[in-house]
Amino acid sequence: MKFGIVRFPGSNCDSDCFHVVESLLKENSFYLWHEENDLRGADCVILPGGFAHGDYLRTGAMAKISPIMDSIKSFAAAGGPVLGICNGFQVLTESGLLPGALLGNRDGKFVCDWINLRVENAGTPFTSGYKKDAVIRMPIAHGEGRYYLDGKDLAALEKNGQIVFRYCAGNGECTDAGNPNGSLASIAGVSNERGNVIGLMPHPERCCEASLGGEDGLVLFRSIRNYLRGASQGARGRESVKT
């Protein structure tokens, strides 16, 4: 399996993602510069955290016009899995690959902490290793992570199962105290309607080893690896039937 990790000027979590894929998943990983338009055969594309283009104008506003984004849009439209983490999530919403927007945190402050998440949808390529309603822990680090969209679109997200993670208390209850940035409906991560594009503000790549405080994030990366392996085996099986 080949994982392409996009680098924008200001990305700073790309090496973390590379480490997880290469050292923990034991899969091939390579960097994709934002000015490229060739995904070089990537089976999965990751947009990591950081501060793309220094977050000038608005988070993700400049990154969305990078040449590589047209290729990622085509890749996603063909069913290719795309993961956006923190700043990558912001880029995906700005690019129209995911619904909604990420606004400034409700208290106007940068938040950096470990938080609880409730798994809302365990049926995506990225979440199949979790159990629905499971409470997991991941770190966050952002100043503009308050998810928002209008009421009509929120109802559609609920109906389509596009809310993937919610902030919650340790018992799984969504509370104001458990919502670190004021996100609408405690939303921490969403998918597109098809489920192959996911964005989340927490950092799964930072909690893949016990030495870092937890391994709940590794489940996400293993889920997509297992999904890709299954898709590859299915393709080979269909090819053998044809021949």
N, C-alpha and C positions, 0 to 999 in steps of 0.2 A: 504494500500500500504506500502511496506517495502523498505526503501532506505539504501543501504550499503555504508558507507563512508570509503574509504581506507586510512589507516594511514601508512606512511613510516617514518623511522627516519628522522626528519627534516620537516615533514608536519606541517604547522601552520595555515591553514585556515579550518581545519576539523571541529573545534567547530563552526565556522561561518555557515558552511553548515548544521550542526546538528541543530543549532538554527532555521534556516529558515524552515527546514523540520518539526521539532517538534512544534515550537511555532507559525509559520505563516501558514504553510500548514496543520497543525494538523494531520500529518501522522507519522508513526513509522520510527525511524531512529536508526541505530546502527553502531558501528565502526568495521572495518575489518582490523586486523593487517596484514602487508604485508607478513608475514611468514605463514599465513593461506592458505589453498587451498579450503576451503569450503565457498561459498558465503552466506550460511545459508538462502537460500530462498529469497534473495533480488530480488525485482522487477526492481530496477534501481540501478546502481553502479555509484558512484561519486568518481573521483580522484581529490582531492582538491589541492589548491596552497600550496606553501612553497618551501622548498629546500631539496627534497628527497636525503638522504645520503649526505647532504651537497653540492650537485651538483658537487661532485668529478668526475674526468675524463671528464664528459660532462653532461649537464642537462638531467636527465632521463636515463642515460646510465647504472647506477647500478640498478635503480628501475625496469628496464625492465626484469631483471632476477629474480626478487622476485617470490616465489612460487605462489602468488595469481594471477600473470599476466596470467598464463596458464589457470586458471579458468575463468578469465575475457575474454580471447580470445574465449574460448568455449561458454561463455554466449553471447558474441557479435555475434558469428557465428550463434547462434540459434535465433538471432533477438532481444536479450535483449538490452535495452537502456543503454548506457554508456556515461557519461559526464566527460570531462577533463577540469579543469579550471587552467589556467596559468601553473604551474609546472605539473599539471595533463595532460595538452595538450602536454607538452614536453615529458612526459612519453609515451603517446599514439603514438606520431610520432616515438619515439625510438623503440617502440614495434611493429611497422608496422601496428597498428590498424588504423592509419590515415596517409595520404600521406604527404610528405614534411618534413622539418626540421625547428627548431627554432635556429637561430644564434644570435650572440651578436648584440645588438642595434648599429645602424650605427654610432652613435657618441661615442660609447664605454662607455656610462654612464647609470646608473640605472635611470629609469623614473618612477615617481609616480605622477599621475595626473588624473583628470577627462577628458574623451575624448568622442567624438561623434562617433557613429557607424551607418552604414546604413544596414538595414536588407535586405539581398540578397535573402534568401530562407525562406519563411514562411510556408513551407510545410513539415517540419520535426516534429518529436514528441516533440522537445524542443522549436520550434519557432512558433507553430501554433497560439499562442495568439497574435503575432505581425502581422502588415500589411506589405506586401512587400514594400520595399523602405522607410519604416518609419525610421526616425532618432531618435535614443535613446542615452542615456548617461550612461556610466559606468566608474568606476575607473580602472586604471591599476597600476601595481607595478611590474616591471621586469627589468632585465638586459640583458636577452637573449630572446627577443620576436620577432625578425625579421624573418618573415616567408619566406621560400624559397623552391622552387623546379624548375626543369628545364622546358624549354618552352613547350616541348611536353606534359609533365604532367599538366602544367597549362592549356593548351587548353582542356585537358580531364576534368579537374575540372570545367571549364567554361561550357562545353557542358553538363556535368552530373548534373549541379546545386549543386555542392559540396561546393561552396563558400557560407558560411552562413552569415558572417558579414564582412564588410569592414570599415576601418577607414575613416572618412570623415569630412568635414567642417559642420558647423551648418545648411547650406542649402542643405546638402546631397551630395555635390560635392566632389569627391575624389581628394584631392590636396596634394602636398608634405608637406605643412604646417600642414595639418590635419593628417598626417601619423607620429606617434610619434617615431617609431623605424626603419623606412625604409623597412617595409615589402613589398615583391613583390606584385604588383597590389593592394596595400593597404589592403591586406588580414589580418583580425583579427580573423577569426574562420572558420573552415572547418568541413565537415562531411565525413564519408565513403560513398561509392556509394549507399549503401542501405539506408542511412540516420539515422540509429539507434545509430551511434557513432559520437559524436560531441566534438570538442575541441576548446577553445577560450582563448586568452590571457587576456582579460578584466575579471573583477571579478563581476559576477552577484550577488553573495551572499552578497556582500558589499553594494548593492543598492536595498534592498528589503523593506526598511522602510523610510518614509519621514524624520524621525529624523536623518537619516544617509546621507541625501542629495538627495535622489531620490528612486523611486520604480520600475524603468524599469527592474531591474533584477528579480523581483518577477514574472513577466510575463513568464519568461523562466521556473521557477520552477512550476508555475501553469500549464503551457502547458504540461509538462511531467506528472504531476499528472492527468490531465484530459485525457491524452492519455492512461495512465495505467488503469484508471477507465473504459474508453471505451473498452479497450482490455479485461478487466475482465468481463464486462457485456456481451460482445460478446461471450466470452468463456462459460459463464453460459447459454446464450441463445442457443448456439449450443448443449450444454450438455442436456438441457431440450428437445430439438427436438429429440435427440437420445433416450431418455428414454420415 
